[in-house]
Amino acid sequence: MNCSQLTQHADDIANTFSKQDLAKLVVALKAGGESLQDAVEVLDTINAHQNYTLDQAWDEVRAGEARDIVINED
């Protein structure tokens, strides 16, 4: 995805979330050392699952990372 596509995707997603949810996402990124890719995955997860909270989406993304680490270690 090029920069303009990523920007458009971010704008589309941002329009579906409250400012409070987006602020929480930014704080989580800064405080937890999360990557921008993690944030995009969180937003995609929320987009794909109706009624998911921001916390539930973060948990799912982090759980996926933990599975990836375990698979890579085997």
Biopython code that builds the backbone (N, CA, C, O; Angstrom):
import numpy as np
from Bio.PDB.StructureBuilder import StructureBuilder

atoms = [
    (1, "MET", "N", (0.842, -1.160, 0.000)),
    (1, "MET", "CA", (0.000, 0.000, 0.000)),
    (1, "MET", "C", (0.898, 1.237, 0.000)),
    (1, "MET", "O", (1.779, 1.363, 0.851)),
    (2, "ASN", "N", (0.682, 2.140, -0.940)),
    (2, "ASN", "CA", (1.512, 3.343, -0.971)),
    (2, "ASN", "C", (0.993, 4.376, 0.032)),
    (2, "ASN", "O", (-0.046, 4.180, 0.662)),
    (3, "CYS", "N", (1.722, 5.455, 0.164)),
    (3, "CYS", "CA", (1.426, 6.466, 1.185)),
    (3, "CYS", "C", (0.030, 7.064, 1.019)),
    (3, "CYS", "O", (-0.695, 7.217, 2.002)),
    (4, "SER", "N", (-0.350, 7.397, -0.196)),
    (4, "SER", "CA", (-1.668, 8.016, -0.393)),
    (4, "SER", "C", (-2.793, 7.017, -0.127)),
    (4, "SER", "O", (-3.846, 7.393, 0.388)),
    (5, "GLN", "N", (-2.578, 5.750, -0.476)),
    (5, "GLN", "CA", (-3.583, 4.725, -0.180)),
    (5, "GLN", "C", (-3.710, 4.512, 1.328)),
    (5, "GLN", "O", (-4.814, 4.370, 1.855)),
    (6, "LEU", "N", (-2.566, 4.490, 2.015)),
    (6, "LEU", "CA", (-2.570, 4.325, 3.463)),
    (6, "LEU", "C", (-3.269, 5.506, 4.130)),
    (6, "LEU", "O", (-4.035, 5.326, 5.076)),
    (7, "THR", "N", (-3.006, 6.699, 3.640)),
    (7, "THR", "CA", (-3.649, 7.896, 4.184)),
    (7, "THR", "C", (-5.156, 7.836, 3.970)),
    (7, "THR", "O", (-5.923, 8.154, 4.879)),
    (8, "GLN", "N", (-5.582, 7.434, 2.785)),
    (8, "GLN", "CA", (-7.015, 7.325, 2.499)),
    (8, "GLN", "C", (-7.662, 6.265, 3.386)),
    (8, "GLN", "O", (-8.749, 6.470, 3.925)),
    (9, "HIS", "N", (-6.975, 5.123, 3.531)),
    (9, "HIS", "CA", (-7.486, 4.054, 4.387)),
    (9, "HIS", "C", (-7.613, 4.548, 5.828)),
    (9, "HIS", "O", (-8.618, 4.281, 6.488)),
    (10, "ALA", "N", (-6.616, 5.255, 6.310)),
    (10, "ALA", "CA", (-6.652, 5.801, 7.673)),
    (10, "ALA", "C", (-7.789, 6.800, 7.827)),
    (10, "ALA", "O", (-8.479, 6.796, 8.846)),
    (11, "ASP", "N", (-7.993, 7.652, 6.834)),
    (11, "ASP", "CA", (-9.086, 8.621, 6.893)),
    (11, "ASP", "C", (-10.443, 7.922, 6.932)),
    (11, "ASP", "O", (-11.323, 8.311, 7.700)),
    (12, "ASP", "N", (-10.610, 6.887, 6.100)),
    (12, "ASP", "CA", (-11.870, 6.142, 6.078)),
    (12, "ASP", "C", (-12.148, 5.501, 7.424)),
    (12, "ASP", "O", (-13.272, 5.546, 7.925)),
    (13, "ILE", "N", (-11.115, 4.903, 8.009)),
    (13, "ILE", "CA", (-11.277, 4.252, 9.302)),
    (13, "ILE", "C", (-11.539, 5.290, 10.389)),
    (13, "ILE", "O", (-12.413, 5.104, 11.236)),
    (14, "ALA", "N", (-10.786, 6.374, 10.362)),
    (14, "ALA", "CA", (-10.928, 7.401, 11.401)),
    (14, "ALA", "C", (-12.341, 7.975, 11.432)),
    (14, "ALA", "O", (-12.841, 8.346, 12.494)),
    (15, "ASN", "N", (-12.971, 8.045, 10.287)),
    (15, "ASN", "CA", (-14.330, 8.580, 10.225)),
    (15, "ASN", "C", (-15.341, 7.674, 10.915)),
    (15, "ASN", "O", (-16.449, 8.115, 11.218)),
    (16, "THR", "N", (-14.983, 6.415, 11.169)),
    (16, "THR", "CA", (-15.914, 5.491, 11.809)),
    (16, "THR", "C", (-15.713, 5.401, 13.316)),
    (16, "THR", "O", (-16.483, 4.720, 13.994)),
    (17, "PHE", "N", (-14.698, 6.070, 13.859)),
    (17, "PHE", "CA", (-14.384, 5.991, 15.278)),
    (17, "PHE", "C", (-14.541, 7.352, 15.943)),
    (17, "PHE", "O", (-14.430, 8.398, 15.303)),
    (18, "SER", "N", (-14.802, 7.308, 17.235)),
    (18, "SER", "CA", (-14.908, 8.551, 17.988)),
    (18, "SER", "C", (-13.510, 9.126, 18.214)),
    (18, "SER", "O", (-12.511, 8.411, 18.135)),
    (19, "LYS", "N", (-13.458, 10.394, 18.489)),
    (19, "LYS", "CA", (-12.178, 11.028, 18.796)),
    (19, "LYS", "C", (-11.564, 10.408, 20.049)),
    (19, "LYS", "O", (-10.343, 10.295, 20.154)),
    (20, "GLN", "N", (-12.401, 10.011, 20.989)),
    (20, "GLN", "CA", (-11.904, 9.398, 22.219)),
    (20, "GLN", "C", (-11.219, 8.062, 21.911)),
    (20, "GLN", "O", (-10.157, 7.774, 22.463)),
    (21, "ASP", "N", (-11.811, 7.250, 21.042)),
    (21, "ASP", "CA", (-11.191, 5.978, 20.676)),
    (21, "ASP", "C", (-9.861, 6.193, 19.966)),
    (21, "ASP", "O", (-8.891, 5.483, 20.232)),
    (22, "LEU", "N", (-9.815, 7.154, 19.079)),
    (22, "LEU", "CA", (-8.573, 7.438, 18.367)),
    (22, "LEU", "C", (-7.506, 7.981, 19.317)),
    (22, "LEU", "O", (-6.325, 7.668, 19.173)),
    (23, "ALA", "N", (-7.921, 8.785, 20.276)),
    (23, "ALA", "CA", (-6.969, 9.304, 21.266)),
    (23, "ALA", "C", (-6.399, 8.158, 22.103)),
    (23, "ALA", "O", (-5.203, 8.134, 22.392)),
    (24, "LYS", "N", (-7.256, 7.208, 22.495)),
    (24, "LYS", "CA", (-6.789, 6.042, 23.243)),
    (24, "LYS", "C", (-5.767, 5.250, 22.435)),
    (24, "LYS", "O", (-4.781, 4.752, 22.979)),
    (25, "LEU", "N", (-6.008, 5.142, 21.148)),
    (25, "LEU", "CA", (-5.095, 4.408, 20.279)),
    (25, "LEU", "C", (-3.731, 5.085, 20.226)),
    (25, "LEU", "O", (-2.701, 4.414, 20.292)),
    (26, "VAL", "N", (-3.721, 6.393, 20.108)),
    (26, "VAL", "CA", (-2.470, 7.142, 20.068)),
    (26, "VAL", "C", (-1.722, 6.994, 21.391)),
    (26, "VAL", "O", (-0.508, 6.788, 21.399)),
    (27, "VAL", "N", (-2.438, 7.099, 22.504)),
    (27, "VAL", "CA", (-1.802, 6.953, 23.812)),
    (27, "VAL", "C", (-1.219, 5.547, 23.960)),
    (27, "VAL", "O", (-0.109, 5.390, 24.468)),
    (28, "ALA", "N", (-1.946, 4.541, 23.529)),
    (28, "ALA", "CA", (-1.452, 3.166, 23.614)),
    (28, "ALA", "C", (-0.200, 2.976, 22.772)),
    (28, "ALA", "O", (0.724, 2.269, 23.174)),
    (29, "LEU", "N", (-0.171, 3.601, 21.616)),
    (29, "LEU", "CA", (1.011, 3.508, 20.753)),
    (29, "LEU", "C", (2.228, 4.108, 21.433)),
    (29, "LEU", "O", (3.303, 3.508, 21.436)),
    (30, "LYS", "N", (2.059, 5.293, 22.010)),
    (30, "LYS", "CA", (3.188, 5.983, 22.631)),
    (30, "LYS", "C", (3.631, 5.294, 23.916)),
    (30, "LYS", "O", (4.827, 5.143, 24.163)),
    (31, "ALA", "N", (2.674, 4.879, 24.730)),
    (31, "ALA", "CA", (2.992, 4.307, 26.037)),
    (31, "ALA", "C", (3.518, 2.883, 25.938)),
    (31, "ALA", "O", (4.404, 2.489, 26.697)),
    (32, "GLY", "N", (2.982, 2.122, 25.016)),
    (32, "GLY", "CA", (3.326, 0.705, 24.948)),
    (32, "GLY", "C", (4.390, 0.360, 23.940)),
    (32, "GLY", "O", (4.765, -0.805, 23.808)),
    (33, "GLY", "N", (4.881, 1.347, 23.228)),
    (33, "GLY", "CA", (5.892, 1.068, 22.224)),
    (33, "GLY", "C", (5.344, 0.263, 21.055)),
    (33, "GLY", "O", (6.094, -0.434, 20.371)),
    (34, "GLU", "N", (4.039, 0.357, 20.826)),
    (34, "GLU", "CA", (3.411, -0.382, 19.732)),
    (34, "GLU", "C", (3.780, 0.256, 18.398)),
    (34, "GLU", "O", (4.084, 1.447, 18.324)),
    (35, "SER", "N", (3.747, -0.544, 17.363)),
    (35, "SER", "CA", (4.091, -0.039, 16.037)),
    (35, "SER", "C", (2.856, 0.498, 15.326)),
    (35, "SER", "O", (1.721, 0.226, 15.718)),
    (36, "LEU", "N", (3.103, 1.257, 14.284)),
    (36, "LEU", "CA", (2.011, 1.764, 13.459)),
    (36, "LEU", "C", (1.275, 0.597, 12.809)),
    (36, "LEU", "O", (0.056, 0.640, 12.650)),
    (37, "GLN", "N", (2.013, -0.443, 12.435)),
    (37, "GLN", "CA", (1.383, -1.630, 11.851)),
    (37, "GLN", "C", (0.400, -2.251, 12.848)),
    (37, "GLN", "O", (-0.684, -2.687, 12.460)),
    (38, "ASP", "N", (0.774, -2.292, 14.128)),
    (38, "ASP", "CA", (-0.134, -2.809, 15.155)),
    (38, "ASP", "C", (-1.410, -1.982, 15.202)),
    (38, "ASP", "O", (-2.509, -2.527, 15.305)),
    (39, "ALA", "N", (-1.262, -0.680, 15.127)),
    (39, "ALA", "CA", (-2.426, 0.209, 15.169)),
    (39, "ALA", "C", (-3.345, -0.033, 13.985)),
    (39, "ALA", "O", (-4.566, -0.066, 14.139)),
    (40, "VAL", "N", (-2.768, -0.203, 12.809)),
    (40, "VAL", "CA", (-3.573, -0.476, 11.617)),
    (40, "VAL", "C", (-4.311, -1.798, 11.789)),
    (40, "VAL", "O", (-5.484, -1.907, 11.432)),
    (41, "GLU", "N", (-3.626, -2.806, 12.336)),
    (41, "GLU", "CA", (-4.265, -4.100, 12.564)),
    (41, "GLU", "C", (-5.404, -3.975, 13.573)),
    (41, "GLU", "O", (-6.445, -4.614, 13.421)),
    (42, "VAL", "N", (-5.207, -3.155, 14.601)),
    (42, "VAL", "CA", (-6.262, -2.937, 15.584)),
    (42, "VAL", "C", (-7.478, -2.303, 14.918)),
    (42, "VAL", "O", (-8.607, -2.742, 15.137)),
    (43, "LEU", "N", (-7.255, -1.284, 14.117)),
    (43, "LEU", "CA", (-8.366, -0.624, 13.438)),
    (43, "LEU", "C", (-9.063, -1.576, 12.472)),
    (43, "LEU", "O", (-10.290, -1.574, 12.376)),
    (44, "ASP", "N", (-8.291, -2.386, 11.758)),
    (44, "ASP", "CA", (-8.884, -3.367, 10.854)),
    (44, "ASP", "C", (-9.694, -4.405, 11.627)),
    (44, "ASP", "O", (-10.756, -4.834, 11.176)),
    (45, "THR", "N", (-9.191, -4.803, 12.785)),
    (45, "THR", "CA", (-9.903, -5.775, 13.623)),
    (45, "THR", "C", (-11.232, -5.207, 14.081)),
    (45, "THR", "O", (-12.253, -5.893, 14.030)),
    (46, "ILE", "N", (-11.228, -3.962, 14.528)),
    (46, "ILE", "CA", (-12.469, -3.321, 14.960)),
    (46, "ILE", "C", (-13.425, -3.190, 13.776)),
    (46, "ILE", "O", (-14.630, -3.400, 13.916)),
    (47, "ASN", "N", (-12.890, -2.850, 12.636)),
    (47, "ASN", "CA", (-13.707, -2.709, 11.432)),
    (47, "ASN", "C", (-14.345, -4.033, 11.042)),
    (47, "ASN", "O", (-15.483, -4.055, 10.572)),
    (48, "ALA", "N", (-13.633, -5.130, 11.229)),
    (48, "ALA", "CA", (-14.104, -6.448, 10.808)),
    (48, "ALA", "C", (-15.073, -7.086, 11.810)),
    (48, "ALA", "O", (-15.857, -7.957, 11.434)),
    (49, "HIS", "N", (-15.029, -6.671, 13.059)),
    (49, "HIS", "CA", (-15.857, -7.273, 14.094)),
    (49, "HIS", "C", (-16.742, -6.205, 14.724)),
    (49, "HIS", "O", (-16.263, -5.361, 15.481)),
    (50, "GLN", "N", (-18.002, -6.242, 14.417)),
    (50, "GLN", "CA", (-18.911, -5.265, 15.009)),
    (50, "GLN", "C", (-18.924, -5.412, 16.518)),
    (50, "GLN", "O", (-18.832, -6.520, 17.047)),
    (51, "ASN", "N", (-19.037, -4.297, 17.198)),
    (51, "ASN", "CA", (-19.139, -4.224, 18.654)),
    (51, "ASN", "C", (-17.852, -4.585, 19.390)),
    (51, "ASN", "O", (-17.876, -4.756, 20.609)),
    (52, "TYR", "N", (-16.741, -4.703, 18.687)),
    (52, "TYR", "CA", (-15.453, -4.900, 19.364)),
    (52, "TYR", "C", (-15.045, -3.584, 19.990)),
    (52, "TYR", "O", (-15.204, -2.522, 19.389)),
    (53, "THR", "N", (-14.520, -3.659, 21.198)),
    (53, "THR", "CA", (-13.982, -2.454, 21.819)),
    (53, "THR", "C", (-12.520, -2.316, 21.403)),
    (53, "THR", "O", (-11.920, -3.244, 20.861)),
    (54, "LEU", "N", (-11.977, -1.167, 21.664)),
    (54, "LEU", "CA", (-10.569, -0.924, 21.370)),
    (54, "LEU", "C", (-9.696, -1.895, 22.151)),
    (54, "LEU", "O", (-8.725, -2.428, 21.614)),
    (55, "ASP", "N", (-10.031, -2.126, 23.408)),
    (55, "ASP", "CA", (-9.253, -3.051, 24.234)),
    (55, "ASP", "C", (-9.319, -4.479, 23.702)),
    (55, "ASP", "O", (-8.308, -5.181, 23.688)),
    (56, "GLN", "N", (-10.488, -4.912, 23.269)),
    (56, "GLN", "CA", (-10.623, -6.263, 22.715)),
    (56, "GLN", "C", (-9.784, -6.415, 21.447)),
    (56, "GLN", "O", (-9.156, -7.453, 21.237)),
    (57, "ALA", "N", (-9.774, -5.395, 20.613)),
    (57, "ALA", "CA", (-9.000, -5.447, 19.383)),
    (57, "ALA", "C", (-7.507, -5.499, 19.677)),
    (57, "ALA", "O", (-6.777, -6.260, 19.041)),
    (58, "TRP", "N", (-7.040, -4.690, 20.646)),
    (58, "TRP", "CA", (-5.627, -4.740, 21.027)),
    (58, "TRP", "C", (-5.265, -6.127, 21.532)),
    (58, "TRP", "O", (-4.215, -6.668, 21.186)),
    (59, "ASP", "N", (-6.145, -6.704, 22.359)),
    (59, "ASP", "CA", (-5.886, -8.046, 22.890)),
    (59, "ASP", "C", (-5.757, -9.061, 21.767)),
    (59, "ASP", "O", (-4.881, -9.925, 21.802)),
    (60, "GLU", "N", (-6.626, -8.959, 20.775)),
    (60, "GLU", "CA", (-6.567, -9.900, 19.658)),
    (60, "GLU", "C", (-5.287, -9.730, 18.845)),
    (60, "GLU", "O", (-4.653, -10.716, 18.468)),
    (61, "VAL", "N", (-4.911, -8.497, 18.579)),
    (61, "VAL", "CA", (-3.684, -8.244, 17.809)),
    (61, "VAL", "C", (-2.474, -8.739, 18.585)),
    (61, "VAL", "O", (-1.591, -9.381, 18.017)),
    (62, "ARG", "N", (-2.429, -8.448, 19.862)),
    (62, "ARG", "CA", (-1.300, -8.911, 20.686)),
    (62, "ARG", "C", (-1.267, -10.434, 20.786)),
    (62, "ARG", "O", (-0.189, -11.028, 20.785)),
    (63, "ALA", "N", (-2.415, -11.062, 20.871)),
    (63, "ALA", "CA", (-2.475, -12.526, 20.923)),
    (63, "ALA", "C", (-1.952, -13.121, 19.624)),
    (63, "ALA", "O", (-1.291, -14.159, 19.636)),
    (64, "GLY", "N", (-2.242, -12.475, 18.515)),
    (64, "GLY", "CA", (-1.725, -12.933, 17.225)),
    (64, "GLY", "C", (-0.218, -12.832, 17.169)),
    (64, "GLY", "O", (0.442, -13.702, 16.602)),
    (65, "GLU", "N", (0.336, -11.778, 17.751)),
    (65, "GLU", "CA", (1.791, -11.621, 17.795)),
    (65, "GLU", "C", (2.409, -12.711, 18.654)),
    (65, "GLU", "O", (3.463, -13.249, 18.316)),
    (66, "ALA", "N", (1.755, -13.039, 19.768)),
    (66, "ALA", "CA", (2.278, -14.089, 20.648)),
    (66, "ALA", "C", (2.264, -15.432, 19.928)),
    (66, "ALA", "O", (3.201, -16.217, 20.071)),
    (67, "ARG", "N", (1.225, -15.703, 19.163)),
    (67, "ARG", "CA", (1.165, -16.948, 18.385)),
    (67, "ARG", "C", (2.279, -16.983, 17.358)),
    (67, "ARG", "O", (2.899, -18.026, 17.149)),
    (68, "ASP", "N", (2.539, -15.850, 16.710)),
    (68, "ASP", "CA", (3.607, -15.781, 15.715)),
    (68, "ASP", "C", (4.958, -16.093, 16.343)),
    (68, "ASP", "O", (5.774, -16.791, 15.740)),
    (69, "ILE", "N", (5.202, -15.588, 17.540)),
    (69, "ILE", "CA", (6.474, -15.823, 18.230)),
    (69, "ILE", "C", (6.614, -17.307, 18.557)),
    (69, "ILE", "O", (7.680, -17.889, 18.354)),
    (70, "VAL", "N", (5.551, -17.919, 19.059)),
    (70, "VAL", "CA", (5.586, -19.339, 19.420)),
    (70, "VAL", "C", (5.809, -20.188, 18.177)),
    (70, "VAL", "O", (6.598, -21.132, 18.216)),
    (71, "ILE", "N", (5.142, -19.878, 17.088)),
    (71, "ILE", "CA", (5.297, -20.634, 15.848)),
    (71, "ILE", "C", (6.731, -20.507, 15.332)),
    (71, "ILE", "O", (7.319, -21.495, 14.893)),
    (72, "ASN", "N", (7.295, -19.298, 15.383)),
    (72, "ASN", "CA", (8.653, -19.077, 14.904)),
    (72, "ASN", "C", (9.683, -19.782, 15.762)),
    (72, "ASN", "O", (10.737, -20.172, 15.260)),
    (73, "GLU", "N", (9.403, -19.955, 17.050)),
    (73, "GLU", "CA", (10.348, -20.632, 17.933)),
    (73, "GLU", "C", (10.347, -22.146, 17.723)),
    (73, "GLU", "O", (11.346, -22.814, 17.991)),
    (74, "ASP", "N", (9.228, -22.681, 17.244)),
    (74, "ASP", "CA", (9.145, -24.136, 17.009)),
    (74, "ASP", "C", (9.907, -24.496, 15.807)),
    (74, "ASP", "O", (9.962, -25.670, 15.440)),
]
sb = StructureBuilder()
sb.init_structure("model")
sb.init_model(0)
sb.init_chain("A")
sb.init_seg("    ")
for serial, (resi, resn, name, xyz) in enumerate(atoms, 1):
    if name == "N":
        sb.init_residue(resn, " ", resi, " ")
    sb.init_atom(name, np.array(xyz, "f"), 0.0, 1.0, " ", f" {name:<3s}", serial, name[0])
structure = sb.get_structure()
